[in-house]
Amino acid sequence: MADGIFFWGPVTSKEWCEPNYVQSSYIAEFFNTISNIPCILLALIGLVNALRQRFEKRFSVLHVSNIILALGSMTYHATLRQMQQQGDETPMVWEMLLYIYILYSPDWHYRSTMPTFLFLYGALFAIVHSQIRFGIGFKVHYALLCLLCAPRAYKYYIHTEDKLAKRLAKLYVATLLIGAACWLCDRLFCKQIQGWYVNPQGHAVWHVLMGFNSYFANTFLMYCRAQQREWNPKIKHLLGVFPYVKIQKPKTQ
């Protein structure tokens, strides 16, 4: 590779605190790319569980959205191209719209209104975002979508009595806070970090923690929904490590 000539062409997207094309001539940010793999594996575990126990389709779609988001993030960090960055950011919004639907739909009286509105909103955002570079506007928009989920998620938490299920919610908050701290440090103190002997790869750590974060959130929501449907949910552990929801549906279902 000649100096200044990269496999995927010139950098046109936002860069992070990892030197480009150091570990591989074909991957711009190596650690930021491969750190999405845990998210894919965890989402596959959740997807298999949702399909095997015949949970509502919304949860299968949610796990698939996690996989799509991780793949989008991988292509973005591997190429550092603007189009791929938008391919990372748009699924982030779609995923939050799914969470809003799952959280609020059980008490929504007009069943077709919410999914129709959220679908149109997501489609419109994708079209606009493909043409416009939002920058800080995207972060504000994404934060607002997250805040919309918070009150309902907290309501689910306080109405959950099972200790293992509540532990999932606590792990969700813990991974979110630690991951956000890693993200901020990588972003705000990059110049200082680049002078260290070892780069802690804060953004890559953020990816790994967000993979677990999404898995804990999805599992907790599956438990809450199964409780609403009176499916007698219980938290079990795959290989003694990965929590999942075990249900027992009434014979009529």
HELIX and SHEET records of a PDB file:
HELIX    1   1 PHE A   30  ILE A   34  1                                   5    
HELIX    2   2 ILE A   37  ARG A   52  1                                  16    
HELIX    3   3 LYS A   57  THR A   79  1                                  23    
HELIX    4   4 GLN A   82  TYR A  104  1                                  23    
HELIX    5   5 SER A  105  ASP A  107  5                                   3    
HELIX    6   6 THR A  113  GLN A  131  1                                  19    
HELIX    7   7 ILE A  136  ILE A  158  1                                  23    
HELIX    8   8 LYS A  163  LEU A  188  1                                  26    
HELIX    9   9 CYS A  190  GLN A  194  1                                   5    
HELIX   10  10 GLY A  202  GLN A  228  1                                  27    
SHEET    1   A 2 LYS A 234  LEU A 238  0                                        
SHEET    2   A 2 PHE A 242  LYS A 246 -1                                        
END                                                                             
